[in-house]
Amino acid sequence: MSADITPLSGELLGLDLINTRARSGAESIDHLATPDGFRAWVALQGERLGEFGGDALAKVTQADLAVIRSVRECASLLVDHVRHGKAPSGASLRELNQTLSAAPVHLELRWTGSSMAAEPRRTGSVIADLAAHLAEAVTQVLTDPGVRTIRKCEAEDCTMLFLPASSRRRWCAAARCGNRMRVARYYQRHKDS
């Protein structure tokens, strides 16, 4: 795994956020370290974060990234505690709740051409709205009945988390860690023979 690798996606959005920080051996990878990396991750999330794509994040600053990374840090700590059945940190809960309240939600009515529709809208800055959206995604992970089944990839040097659809799933991605670990075991068996 190297820093130029695409981050994993396709898990619950809150887990995908946590998985933007990874480790490979001694190398740390942070897909939210730079504005370009952050915009690439938002684009990778496609439909889930589409409203924040394009020009909405054109002028992201390091201070903006610090807000998003703070949500990720809270998410990581809270999910780690809850998935192991431990009480979550009060400070992390407060911080996540503050992020949610920084961009309040209201319903906005609009005419669709044939009927009325109500859509939730946030009333904060783009970064506050995105941070609150991500905090909501973390809330969904934390309150999901399967939160205690969240697993860490079994590859020694991988930190990715996933919610397994099958009890047999061991890797964050078969093509990434699964193949690499199978090849390493094969090599080790044949090296020792």
ABEGO torsion letter per residue (X at the ends): XBAABBBBBGBBAAAAAAAABBBBEABBBBAAABAAAAAAAAAAAEAAAAAABEAAAAABBAAAAAAAAAAAAAAAAAAAAAAAGBBBBAAAAAAAAAAAAABBBBBBBBBAGABBBBBBBBABBAAAAAAAAAAAAAAAAAABAAAAABBBBABAABABBBBBABAABABABAAAAAAAAAAAAAAAAAAAX
